[in-house]
């Protein structure tokens, strides 16, 4: 199970715009990159363009749908006592709903705590020489799969009522 917590409740997470580059860099986290090494600009067509280690990149800005927010997280400490009691309460509620008796207490699910570092409303997906199209996994995830999931979980017609014998 995952739990996302803010570092300090007094302090709101900072806003950022993540950049998904088409390469592997063995570093996760912020970088103090000077404008000399990373300076994305808009080209004459209004698309994002940048050069990274001499290679031309084209970017596509992807905005999250209304009601969604992205979070940049990092792995935090183990669960604390408050989280442990909330997890236990949730577990008991699930067991009551399923009408299942819990005989074994030895299989306790580990809760991984992630710390929220920053939030974002949009991100940039970069491609070599051309901007990523709609078939890019990140673009498709936002533009298609979120809408698909919302449609699947929306209240609507019951499938069993719709299927009648002889049809």
DAQUILIN-V755591 format. One line per field, one symbol per residue. ss: DSSP state (H for helix, E for strand, L for the rest). phi: phi as a letter, one per 40 degrees, with the letter a starting at -180 (. if undefined). psi: psi as a letter, one per 20 degrees, with the letter a starting at -180 (. if undefined). A space follows every 50 residues. Layout:
BEGIN
ss = ???
phi = ???
psi = ???
END
This chain:
BEGIN
ss = LEEEEELLLLLLLEELLLEELLLLLLLLLLLLLLLLLLLLEELLLLLEEE EELLEEEEEEEEELLLLLLEEEEEEEEELLHHHHHHHHHHHHHHHHHHLL LLLLLLLLLLLEEEEEEEEELEEEEEEELLLLLLLLHHHHHHHHHHHHHH HHHLLLLLHHHHLLLLL
phi = .bbbbccbccbccccabcbbccabbcabhcbccccccabcbccccgccaa bbfgbcbbbbcbbccdgbacbcbbcbccccccccccccccccccccccfb cccbccccccbccbcccababaabbbbcgbccccccdcccdccbcccccc cccccacccccccbdgb
psi = qqppqqgphhpqqqqroqpoqlrpplpprqqmprhhhomprpahijqqpr polippqpqppppqrpiqqqppqqpbrrqrhghghggggggggghghilp pohpiimppppppppogrqqirrppqrphqqqaiipggghhghghghggg hhjqqbpphhhhoqpj.
END
